[in-house]
Amino acid sequence: MARKFFVGGNWKCVCQHPSEPPSSPNGTLDEVKKIVSILNEAEVPPEDVVEVVVSPPFVFLPLVKSLLRSDFSVAAQNCWVRRGGAFTGEISAEMLINSNIPWVIVGHSERRLLLNESNEFVGDKVAYALLQGLKVIACVGETLEQRESGSTMNVVAAQTKAIADRVSHWENVVLAYEPVWAIGTGKVATPAQAQEVHSELRKWLHDNVGPEVAASVRIIYGGSVNGANCEEQAAQPDVDGFLVGGASLKPEFIDIIKSATVKKK
Ligand SMILES: O=C(CO)COP(=O)(O)O
């Protein structure tokens, strides 16, 4: 079964279009509207070739959802780990579902490292979000230190295991391999490095979850993806798309979406 190419745009906590002169520290409604209108006008491959999901900060989610073209979808950047309640500052999976937000990013390294989210916590969150009916972009990836000590596969396998231990249906999971050393650094993993981890992850899924899940789960790459390097990455057999940070706020995001057609060649 062919895996549909997936391109996610993670706007993080920055929403200013880089072509604009610096104004507010972290983006304004006007800038968000401008980014959406650029996306809306872009010519991209059809929905059966590429799935596009953008992930603005929470406060902009309803606006982006209401303005965005119907062939693109939206994701939250996080949700609470369990049922909502007295958890100041958190947004629950139920609230996202109730607001018709279909996707959520879980386990991004910025949350794992800066907010101390453990593998188990991330696994719990993936499981709860899926149970509520959300589709999940689950992130895994090693630090530079872990790569240099040769433990890349151990790290990403442990992160994936914590998810696999808690999840029995994978149809609504996209796995994002995001090496921490490549995020926001301009240091992109080589296509061979990305392919190596993706194929090892698929093998891990094959051996520990099952052959059907291994064959059907999309494993996307994230870490300094841009308009110039996306085609070569997309050509790798186990790279099923991208999770894009910085470049998702630039016009080159359209080129990244178009790299889906590399799979068709
Ligand atoms: O963290 C990322 C996407 O989630 C990647 O960020 P950059 O594309 O800015 O390196």
The ligand as a Tripos MOL2 file, in Angstrom:
@<TRIPOS>MOLECULE
LIG
   10     9     1     0     0
SMALL
NO_CHARGES

@<TRIPOS>ATOM
      1 O1         11.4180   21.0880   14.7920 O.2       1 LIG1
      2 C1         11.1630   21.0770   13.6010 C.2       1 LIG1
      3 C2          9.8140   20.7530   13.1090 C.3       1 LIG1
      4 O2          9.0070   20.2670   14.1260 O.3       1 LIG1
      5 C3         12.1980   21.4050   12.6070 C.3       1 LIG1
      6 O3         12.5390   22.7390   12.7270 O.3       1 LIG1
      7 P1         13.4740   23.4130   11.6240 P.3       1 LIG1
      8 O4         12.8730   23.0290   10.2730 O.co2     1 LIG1
      9 O5         13.3700   24.8780   11.8920 O.co2     1 LIG1
     10 O6         14.8340   22.8440   11.8020 O.co2     1 LIG1
@<TRIPOS>BOND
     1     1     2 2
     2     2     3 1
     3     2     5 1
     4     3     4 1
     5     5     6 1
     6     6     7 1
     7     7     8 2
     8     7     9 1
     9     7    10 1
@<TRIPOS>SUBSTRUCTURE
     1 LIG1         1 GROUP 0 **** ****
